Amino acid sequence: MDPRQNPYAPGAGTPPPELAGRDEIMERAAVALDRIRARKSARGLILYGLRGVGKTVLLNRIRHDAEVRGILSIKLEIPEARPFGALLVPALRSALLRLSRGEALKDNLLKGMRALASFALLLKVKYQDLELGIDADPEIGLADSGDLDNDLTDLLLTAGQAAAERATALVLVIDELQYVEQAPLGSLMAALHAASQEQLPITLVAAGLPQLLEWSGRAKSYAERLLEFAPIDRLGEDAARAALVVPASKEGVAFAGDAIEEILTQTGGYPYFLQEWGKHSWDVARTSPITLADARRATNQALAELDASFFRVRLDRLTPAEKRYLRAMAELGPGPHRSGDIAEILDRRVTTVAPTRSSLIAKGMIYSPAHGDTAFTVPLFDGFLKRLGPLT
């Protein structure tokens, strides 16, 4: 069929043509943000789950819907090994300028910009990682103590006051939150806690890998009272079927029943993989309905493309020892697996491979769903490693 008409949209954070099965979590986010704008009690939201479940898509949709309702967002995507404060400053500056609506800075907006100038000056001295002009002079004694808990609290409180002055709310929308180191993550929690106690309209909506649950608790013991942690998983059967079938049906194309079952089995209901299989099924099919034979050809093409890109880019950033650890995991299947069983396949003691396991967790390749257990953060990664054969 005509690839120009192909409705599927595989990609990192690319909105799918049919966002199925996520209405309830989007409504919960909308209610919380509207309550926070009204200066009523509500928790921020952290979406956590494996790669490919659509966390970024959901995060972007929540942000878009909030902006439509007049709530201002500050969007950040956290890379590895970059100071959180240096990423926050330019984004927060942009938000404060948007709050000003082109008018001269005054009152709480001016105070917010002065706090930002103080914080930015400190970052420049401490990290030598920030070159940004701020539209106000620093204010001595505001966000310049050198203690990140205090300074980030000053910064978010003044930003919240500026949002309140404009009868709106500020929401920090942060993707890949697991890459924020524990100390600044704790400082962010402390700042949000202070803003919540003052009932200021500033909050957090974030997304990240499952280890966020443990890391947030380590950062601040009150994390689960401050924020709602919402697991985002693969789609249920009905939602997965809709995500696959509805986009094609809008183009006048149907799937045979056995083709649908084949694709649901191969993808495990993961939204990203449903888009990949949908795309390739469309491209290999000559006519409607898309048949089981088409779906099987699509499986071969989808796996080849995933192996060359989605899976390969993650493997290539690992050390040889880390690759061998993951290959041992793959021998045991999708997981989770006991750390001792992985070490046994490697013919090593658990203690000797523990540093490798820790580094893989830090890189977002694996996580620990329970004490002593280890699982992949990337669905279907075990099959990819097996297709590669032995790793030396």
Protein Blocks (a to p, Z undefined) as FASTA:
>chain_A
ZZklpmbdcdehiacfbdghilmmmmmmmmmmmmmmnopacddddddddehilmmmmmmm
mmmmmmmnopacddddddehiafklmmmmmmmmmmmmmnnopacehjlmmmmmmmmmmmm
mmmmmnopaccddfbdcdehiapnopaklmmmmmmmmmmmmmmmnopacddddehkllpc
fklmmmmmmmmmmmmmnopacdddddddfklmmmmmmmpmklmmmpccdddddddfklmm
mmmmmmmmmnopacdfklmmmmmmmnnopaklmmmmmmmmmmmpmbdcddfklmmmmmmm
mmmmmmmmmmmmmmmmpcfklmmmmmmmmmnonbpcdfklmmmmnopafklmmmmmmmmm
mnopaccfbghiacdfbghklmmmmmnopaZZ
